[in-house]
Amino acid sequence: MYTEFRPKHLSHLVEAIWFADSDVDPDEGHIAPLSLGSQLVIKLYPSDYETALSGPVTRQTYYPFVEGARYFGVQFAPGVGPAFENVLLKDLKDSSVDIDKVLGIDLNSLAHHIHDVQTWVEQSRLIEKSLRKQYPQQEHFLNHNILFAMDIAQECKGDISIYELAAIVGISRRQLERLFIRYTGVTPKAFCKTLRVQSVLDRLQQANSAPLAELAKDCGYTDQAHLANEFRQTMGTSISAYLDANAPVGSLAASARNRASSPE
């Protein structure tokens, strides 16, 4: 089971607070989707717990389930890297680290309190209350240049050069790179690359997805081969294999047509 909610008063800090339990086959595990934000995960076991902070996910990653565990998470918004005190997000890209304090929150105490309450509503409110208590003291970590740059990149779905992005923001390319690494944990090039692949994934989930040559052009790739190579690097599989495993209802014909017209 998985459920989430989006707290209204933490929009610049948190995208979602979520809960999941491993009531499925532990061997299936969980495939973490691409994400340009960081994530706090609290794993509750019958008699123990773990707390970890992960960085941006720029390559599809598999995590095993632990049978009987409950998972609580906070999906932080991109661009809040300095909020995590002594942890640098650039060191957490596509990885995670055990941690006992985030945003001034004692995670050991929070985990114990989550254990003590019974319902997801109570647990989510407890997490949100802890975040809101610390948030006013953390607003200084937001940077308007990086927020503006991320908005432009997201609006373009990554189809913009780093020089263009720096010019629009009004800073040098070097300044832009330093800001992205500090606030998001990745370079602006990697940020835009991930946005492009996310855009491709969104399009592939449509029942009437366009042929790959057209999709490559629409999503900012130089050609179909560029799209195929970047997709494989990021997702760890070919587009045709991804479609076979994730094709939406009504897309089998389109999938077959795409594969036939676009060998990878």
N, C-alpha and C positions, 0 to 999 in steps of 0.2 A: 504494500500500500504506500502511496506517495501523495502528499498534500502540501500546499504552500499558501501563503498569503503575502500581500505586498503592503507593508506599513506606510500609511499616508504621510507621517511626519518625519520620515527618515529617508526621503527620496534621493537626496544627494549622497547618502551613505550606503543605503541598503536597497537592493532590488527585490529580495524575497527572503522570507524565513520559511523553512520547510521541514517536513518530517517524513521519514520513511522507516519501515521495518522490514526485516529479512524474513517475511513469511512466504518467500519463494525459495526455489532450489538454490542453496548457497553456491553451487557450482556455476550458476548462470552469471553471478556477479552483476556489476553495474558499469555501463560505458558512459564515462563523463563526456557530455557534449562540449563543443568548443565554447570557451567563455573568456572574455577579456577582463573580467573582474576576479577578485580573489574570493576565497571561501573559507569560512570557519566551519569545521565539522566536529560535533560532539557525539561520540559513540558510547552508548550506554549498554553495558552487559549486565547480567543478573547480579553480579557482585563486584563489578569494577567499571571503569570508564576510561576513555581516551579523548584528548582534545588536540586537534591539529588545525593548522592554517595552511592552505594551499594557494599557489599563485595562479596566474592566468593559464588557461588550457589552450595551447596553440596546436596541439596534436591530439587526436582522439586517444583517450586513455582508458584502460580497463582497471577496475577496482573489484576485488573479490568481496562477496558478502560474508559476514560472520553469522552463523546460524543462531537465532534467538536474540540478536542485537537490535537495538533501536538507534536510529540515526537522526540527529537534529542538525540543521545547517543554517548558516547565514550567508547568503550570496551578496557580497559587497559590490557596489557599483564600481565600474572602472574609474581610475583617477584619484583614488584615495590612499595611495601607497604610504605617504608619510604618517598616516594615522596609526600605523602598526609599530610605533616606537622603534625598537632596535632591529626589527625584521625588515630586510630589503626584499621587495617583491621580485627584483631581477634575479635573486638567488632562488626564488621559489617557482619560476616559470616551469610548468609541466611537472611540478614536484610539490612536496609538502614537508612540513616540519612539526614535530610535537611542540605544543606551546601551552603555557598555563595562565597567560594573561594577554588580553587584547582590548585596546581602547580603555585601559584602566580597569577592565572587568576581571575579577578573580574567577577563572573558569572552573577551578576545583569547587568553589562554593556554588557556582551556577549549576554545575552538573549534579551536585547533591540536591539542590532545590528542585531541579527537573525530575529527579528520581522520586521526590516526595509527593508531587502532584500527579493526578491520575489522567486527566483528559488533555487532548491536544490543544484545546482552547486555552486552558490554564497554562500549559507549558509554553505556548507561543507568546502569550501575554507576558509571561515571566521573562522570556528572552528579549522581547521588545522593550519592556520596562528597563532592563539592564542597559540596553543600547541607548535609550532616550535619556537616561540619567547622565551618561557620559558625553553624549553628542554635543551639547552646547560648548563644552570645553575643547572640542576637537574641530570646530568650524574653520580654524586657522589653516588647516592642512589643504583646504580647497584652493586651487589655482585657476584663475579665470582664463588664462591663456590655454591651459591644457583642456579645460572644459569646452572652450570654444573650438579648439582643434579637434577634439573627439566628436563634437556635434557635426562639424563639417565632414569629417571622415565617414561618420555613420550615415549622414544624409546622402553622400556619394556612394555608399556601400563599398568603400575602399577603393573606388575607381578614381584615384587622384594621386598625382606625383607628390613626393615629399617636398620638392621645391615649391610647387603650387600651394600646398598646404601651409608651408612656412610663410609664404608671401601673403596669403589671405589673413593669417593670424597677425602678421606684422613683426615677425622675429626671424632671426637667422636659422638656417637649417641645423646648425650645431646646437643652438639654444633649444630648438624643437626636439631634437633627439635627446638632449639631457632631461628635458621636462618629461618626455614620454617614459624614459627609463626609470626616472625617480617616481613618477606618479602612477604608472601602469605596470611597470616591470618589464615592458617590451619596447623595442624600437618602434618608431612610427611606421616603418616598412612592414614589420611583423604585424602590427596592429591592423594596417590596411589589408594585408594578405589574409588575415583571419576573417575580416569583414567580407572579403570577396568570396571566400569559401563558404561562409555562412549564407551569403546570398545565393550561391549555387545550390546549397542544401535546401534552402527554402523553395527554390524553383523546381528542384527534382521531386519535392514532395507533392507538387501539383499534379493532378490527374492527367493533364494535357501538357506536360513539359515539352519545351521546344527541342528540336534536334541540337546536338552538342555544338555544332559549328555556330549556330545562332546564339546558343546559351553563352558560349565563350565570348562572343562579341558584346552581348548585352551586359555581361558581368565584368568587363574591363580587362579581358585577357587578349594577348596579341593574336593568338590563334588557338585552335582546338588542342594542339599538342601541349601548349603552355597550360591550358586548363587541366588536361589529363595529368600532367606531371605534378602540378601544384596540389591537385586533389589527392593523388596517391601519397605525396609527402606528408600531407596533413592528416588524412583519414586512415592511412595505412592499408588502403585497398584501392582497386580500380573503380571507376564510376559504374561500369557494368556490373561488377560484383556487389557494389553498394545497392544498385537498383534491384538486383535479384533478391537481396536480403530485406530491403526497405520499401519496395515499390508500393505506392498508394493504390487503393482500389480504383480500377478503371485505367491503370497506366501500363498494363502489360504490353499492349500493342505498341505504345509509344516507346517503352523501354526496348522492345525488340527492334523497332525501327532505328532507334538511336545507336544501338550496338552494331547493327548491320551496316550503318552508314559511317561508323566512326570507330575503327579498330584502335585499341590503346596499346 
